[in-house]
Amino acid sequence: MPKLRHIAIAAEDPDAMAEFYKKAFDFVEVGRPNGVLADGVFLSDGTLNMAILKFKTDQLGKGMDYRGIHHFGVLVEDVEEFSKKLESLGAQHYIDQGQGGHQAGYFEKKFYGPERILFDIAEHGWAGAEPLPAPMKDAAE
Amino acid sequence: MAKLRHIAIAAKDPDAMADFYVKAFDFKIVRSNDGPLAYGHHLSDGTIDLAILRFKTDQLGRGMDYTGLHHFGVLVEDVEKAGKKLESLGGKHYMDQAEAERIGGFEVKFYGPEGILFDVAEHPWTGTEPLPVERAKEAAE
């Protein structure tokens, strides 16, 4: 089964917000993304990647001053297979991201689901997030 | 370490949206309810609760027609201790859950930096993984 492994927050001051969650819950800083879409801080609780980001584009159509929970991400076994499935269910593909060099450890594709909820899918996973559980067959070997 | 265990989405049509994520990612509906705060469905990927809710109050101050990602929830060992720590860091207590509703849902809601709303709970959300320390205790028993 796919797993929720990423939650992103749109922040005005990602450094200050990340400090709060590190102190509050002992989340660990695992990266400092600085890309064309956003800058900020990646935290991990050992299972999920929590990205606290200052976005550079208006992905949600809520304006550049939107602050709040922004999107989530699902780790899947096969991005292509899930892309087809999502589109067959009516989701709208938004953008892709390559996985080379500094782009590794992020989303791979973004989709809008019902009511234009934005979510990512990835098969390589986000920095600091747990991989998918090993299939039963592998676990038995 | 505390764990992210809950993501809540504000939806106009929670039934249709829940159906989409069940079909898309095989998430399971583990609880549906119509309480004083919201109507909707709780989905689980086995680890995290994804709540798809039509809220009955304006918890974010964005108006009743807001749709999108709403808040997240963190599972902690001790809600009272976590609450004191959050307040010492500048978190603002918003509300407590009614005693009868505490098991399987949030227990206390706080606003963190930039007004981001989040829940804390010491009882796992329905259908989610307990804290690793609890899991180790269960395994030992």
Boltz contact constraints between the chains, C-beta under 6 A:
constraints:
  - contact:
      token1: [A, 1]
      token2: [B, 26]
      max_distance: 6.0
  - contact:
      token1: [A, 2]
      token2: [B, 25]
      max_distance: 6.0
  - contact:
      token1: [A, 3]
      token2: [B, 45]
      max_distance: 6.0
  - contact:
      token1: [A, 4]
      token2: [B, 45]
      max_distance: 6.0
  - contact:
      token1: [A, 4]
      token2: [B, 48]
      max_distance: 6.0
  - contact:
      token1: [A, 7]
      token2: [B, 7]
      max_distance: 6.0
  - contact:
      token1: [A, 7]
      token2: [B, 72]
      max_distance: 6.0
  - contact:
      token1: [A, 11]
      token2: [B, 114]
      max_distance: 6.0
  - contact:
      token1: [A, 12]
      token2: [B, 114]
      max_distance: 6.0
  - contact:
      token1: [A, 16]
      token2: [B, 113]
      max_distance: 6.0
  - contact:
      token1: [A, 17]
      token2: [B, 113]
      max_distance: 6.0
  - contact:
      token1: [A, 20]
      token2: [B, 89]
      max_distance: 6.0
  - contact:
      token1: [A, 20]
      token2: [B, 112]
      max_distance: 6.0
  - contact:
      token1: [A, 20]
      token2: [B, 113]
      max_distance: 6.0
  - contact:
      token1: [A, 23]
      token2: [B, 89]
      max_distance: 6.0
  - contact:
      token1: [A, 24]
      token2: [B, 86]
      max_distance: 6.0
  - contact:
      token1: [A, 24]
      token2: [B, 89]
      max_distance: 6.0
  - contact:
      token1: [A, 25]
      token2: [B, 2]
      max_distance: 6.0
  - contact:
      token1: [A, 25]
      token2: [B, 74]
      max_distance: 6.0
  - contact:
      token1: [A, 26]
      token2: [B, 1]
      max_distance: 6.0
  - contact:
      token1: [A, 45]
      token2: [B, 3]
      max_distance: 6.0
  - contact:
      token1: [A, 45]
      token2: [B, 4]
      max_distance: 6.0
  - contact:
      token1: [A, 48]
      token2: [B, 4]
      max_distance: 6.0
  - contact:
      token1: [A, 67]
      token2: [B, 114]
      max_distance: 6.0
  - contact:
      token1: [A, 69]
      token2: [B, 69]
      max_distance: 6.0
  - contact:
      token1: [A, 72]
      token2: [B, 7]
      max_distance: 6.0
  - contact:
      token1: [A, 74]
      token2: [B, 25]
      max_distance: 6.0
  - contact:
      token1: [A, 86]
      token2: [B, 24]
      max_distance: 6.0
  - contact:
      token1: [A, 89]
      token2: [B, 20]
      max_distance: 6.0
  - contact:
      token1: [A, 89]
      token2: [B, 23]
      max_distance: 6.0
  - contact:
      token1: [A, 89]
      token2: [B, 24]
      max_distance: 6.0
  - contact:
      token1: [A, 113]
      token2: [B, 20]
      max_distance: 6.0
  - contact:
      token1: [A, 114]
      token2: [B, 16]
      max_distance: 6.0
  - contact:
      token1: [A, 114]
      token2: [B, 17]
      max_distance: 6.0
  - contact:
      token1: [A, 114]
      token2: [B, 20]
      max_distance: 6.0
  - contact:
      token1: [A, 115]
      token2: [B, 11]
      max_distance: 6.0
  - contact:
      token1: [A, 115]
      token2: [B, 67]
      max_distance: 6.0
  - contact:
      token1: [A, 117]
      token2: [B, 9]
      max_distance: 6.0
